[in-house]
Amino acid sequence: MSEIKKLIGEALADIVKEARTGGPRVSVGLMALGSELGGEELARGALLASENSSRIEVVMIGPRIPGFEKLSWIETEPCEEDVAAAMEKALADGRISGAVALHYPFPLGVTTIGRVVTPGKGKPMIIASSTGTSAVGRVEAMVRNALYGVATAKALGIENPSVGILNVDGAQIVHKALTRLKENGYALSFGASVRKDGGAVLRGNDILAGAVDVCVTDTLTGNVLMKMFSSFTTGGSYESLGWGYGPSVGEGWNKVISIISRASGAPVIAGALEYTAKVVSGRLPEKAAAELSAAKKAGFSQILETLTPKAASQETVSAPAAEPTDDEVHGVDVLTIEDGVKALWKEGIYAESSMGCTGPVIKVASKNLQKAESILRSNGYI
């Protein structure tokens, strides 16, 4: 009977706690070892997150740090392997629903979705992605990053997130693939550059302005952006802004493990804990699975098969007689631009490759513009 009373008492205590905090609390683990700034910085971040939101229970995992008795602890020896094992056990046992780690050996196909404060207008922006990799090939990874970025935004409560693609190698191919998905019925909202000519391919101005909700890029570029946005006011050694490198997402992946760096300060640690709790509550793994399912219904697998750039033609094609090129074809990726030029030469149209201020272009005479675009489109270059 005493055991039953104890269980009833614990259940009632949980009900009272939920009523006071406005909903169920989310338990998020935090590795308490490995920071370049010391364990105290990690603990200060945990306290800050607890103060910012009564709906988060932060569970420190690692050797106990004196002076932070208010926090919950899963104590381990001061060994990173022990800390990692304790975190995995806490996730498996349901003691915590998500975790924030300084490092994690994600399998191939799993990436993390960062979130930064953009300096132009103080708007938050998702960086998809920032660590790990969602696919071996860069272009396929960026297409998948777009879906995972959308899923993460929806888990945060953004119902119809705007998406833009950072103007890096492969951006035009990614844009073309996402456009095909959208045309086939996948619900996707492209954002627009803040510059006069607009478009969903983003320049540096756009990420400073937070022009979109989700900025799609490759993971190495995303990692650099995360470090710049989080520490540009401190000189680089202390990350003070944003929500960290974000939660893990991948096909068939059901864990929510977020990443911070060894240079992340208390404000970023707190932000990462809050970010993790929100996407746990927003059912991120389910959101990611739903986005993938919707994309597959729109021909996702078939579109991925077309992403590999065409092999350079071995055929020798001579250029037609040169003529003034006073117009431009946009949207050709830098990886395939020379093959695109040869495709036009083969049809008797003189063309030149060039790098414009917004990316690669093929220059042609204005009288040939429509025909050139038709040829390039039929061959899959735009």
C-alpha positions, 0 to 999 in steps of 0.5 A: 500500500505504501508503494501505491501511495508513493506512486500516486504522490509522484503522479500528483506532483507531476500533474501540479508541476505541469500545471505550473509550467504550462505543460510537460517538462522536457528532460535534456541531457548535457555533457559536462566534460570537454569544453575549452572554457571549463565545466563551469561554463557548461553548468552556467549554460544549464542554469541559464536554460533552466531560468529561461524556461521552466519547461526544461529539466537539464540533466548534467552528465559527467563529473559533478561540478561544485557550486551547481547543486541545483542541477540534476546530475548523472555522475560519471568519472572524468572520462569522455567515454564514460560520459558518452556511455552514460548519455546513450544509456539515459536516452535509451532508458528514457531518462532524457528525451534529447541531449546536447553534446560537444561531439558525437559519432553520427553515422553517414546520412545524419547531419545537424541543423544549426540556428543563428541570429542574423546581424542585419535585423536580429532574425533567427535563421536555420543553417542546413546543415552544420555538422555530419553529412546527410549524403556522400555527394555534396549536391544530394546532401544539400537537397536532403539538407533542404528537407531536414531544414524544413522539418526542423523549422516545422518542429519549431512551430514555423508552419510554412518556412521559406527556403533559400540556397546559398550560392556555393558550388552546386547551388543551381543544381540543388535549386533545379532539383527542389524546383522539380520536387515542388512542381511534382507536388511537394509543398515547398516555399522558396524565399527571395534574395533581398537584392533587386534581382531576387531569386532563391539563390542567396548571396552573403547579403541575404544571410546577414539579413536573414532573408529566409527561414532556412538557408541550405548549404553544404555542411562544411560551409555551414560549419564555418557560418555557424562559427562566424555568426556565433562568435563574430562579436568576441573575436572567435574564441568564445561563441556567444550568440545563437542556438548552437550547431543544432539537432541531428536529423537523418533518414531513419534516425530517431534520436535528437542529439544536438551539437555545441562546440568546445568554444560555446559559451553559456548563452549558446549552451542555454540556447542549444538546450532550449532549441533541443527541448523545442524540437523534441516537443515538436517531434522532429524525427516524425517531422523529418520522416513526413518530409521525406515521405512527401518528397518521395511521393513527388519523385525524390528518388528519381530526381536524386538519380539525375543530380550527378553532373554529366561527364564531360563530352569527349566529342571535339566541338569547334566554336562557331564564328565569334559574335558579340555576346550581349545577353546572358543565360543564368541558372547553369551550375559551375560544374556543368557550364563548359558542357553547356557551352559546347551543347550550344556550339554543337547547335551553331550558337556562339557562346562563352562561359563567364562568372557574373556577380551572382554566379556562372552565366553563359553569354550569347547574342541577344538574338539567340537567347530564347533558342539557347535557353531552350537547348540548355533546358532540353539538355538539363543544364537549366 
